């Protein structure tokens, strides 16, 4: 902890963001949550491309298909390169915008090339190839809805670019079956866009509720976070439902350097600092997760619906990174850090107290490791 009164101009502080900006940052983070769908799509398109070109030996199919394949590989590389930053970093709106653009350019570019590829294939006299391409395009659109649905502009543009050319080309065939294919594809496209709009409004409302901490009535009076009792009620009421097909992570967090703030500047400054810490934690978690104040400078986060343990590690790193940024409290610039212990379980029937105790024990080990490293010793294990 290194307080520096009167030197706020040189501090690297996180700007105060509006609710809308914080919600936007979280929506952008969701673009980078998984790479698995992108890998599936890579394999699916590669199979489609190889089979269609082997059947047609059409030069345009080769050129457009190769460009689409390279563009999708670039999309995967962008996700791989920026994923940890997106999921663990303290991100302001400007950086979130850059991350969104970096994701959108190859994603939409592939959709355009996929649509061009499909239109070219539909111009060839091979109904079997047409069937394979329409399945590939519809599969891509389904992936758009599930993977990019929180950013409707990217999702809608991608679906239009991928399916639109096929709708037009199929309709130009002029036969009843192809006109029917065009109409059905167009209907799916319109329906998908409408579903995206409704889903986005629901997700946006959920994020707003969570960021304002109005989803739970029982809250800590100082930080407006849910308290221990509210955390238990939320766990008991929601865990089995939310995590029926995924893992649960319980994070136990406390602050390093908070006591000297109280000792040096008084409890009023300490209370203001706790309120700012709570605000950062609230902004760092995902929709559907919950952060609560357990008492003093201790907090807990419940994280739901995980597919892999590394997702819990990403959130733990993000929480620690959020606290590591300097805090501006009046004329003071205060720097503290956080230690965190995490336990991941697939058992929704496990008691919350047991999980919190285990996470607290891991927190103790992390803090002990931190102190030993400060003292120049080396231990095995993780300290986030």
C-alpha angles and dihedrals in degrees: 000000000000113000114192112188118203096014102096096129093068097044120111097225131170108249119244106256132200121243090255092054093049091048089050091053091052092049090053091049089058090065089068100043096105140015095187095091090051091053091050090051091049091057094043094050093043091055092047093047095048094047095047094047092045089054099042106024085205114165094214090053089052094049098044094040092051091049090049092049093051091047092053090049087053089051090055091048092052090052092047093047099048102028098096092046091049094048101038108025132094099248129192123202095264093055091044088055091053091049090050093051092046089054096042100051099065092031095056090036090059091047090055092049091045090053091048090048091050093048091051092049091049088053089060120084096244116109092185091058089047090055092050093049096048089052091050093049093047089049090052091050091050089052090050091056095049099037106033101022093114089066102053096181092060092040097049094045091049094050092047092048093048101041103026098075091050091051090053096043093046091050091051090060085075097208121122094244094051093043088051090050090052093048094047092047090049090049091052089049094052092044091050092052092050091049090049092053093051093045092049092052091051093048092046091052091049092052091049091052093049095046091051092045092229096127091084124049097206109074140161109262095221102046102019087231120132112273129228094275093049090049091055092047091050091048094049094046100042113023100083092046099043098041100040089115102027150039129279123221124199115197121194113196137180135173129256114213097016096117094059088054090058092043096047102036107019136252094286091063089044091053091050090050091051090052090053091047089052091051092053093048091049090053094047100058127081130250109279094027123100137214122200137180111238095187139291108010095333124112136176131208126197114204119193141196098023120168097193136023092239089071088066089050090052092054092045090054091047093051092050092046090052092055094044092068113095118262124224109216111173106302093341129096107205127189122197134155136213136227121206138193120200135194124186122201139171093202109100090183094062114115116256092225090058092049092047091049091051092047089048090053090052089048089055090052091049092051092047090051090050093052092047091051090050087053090053098256127129125225136168121250141057130295113184 
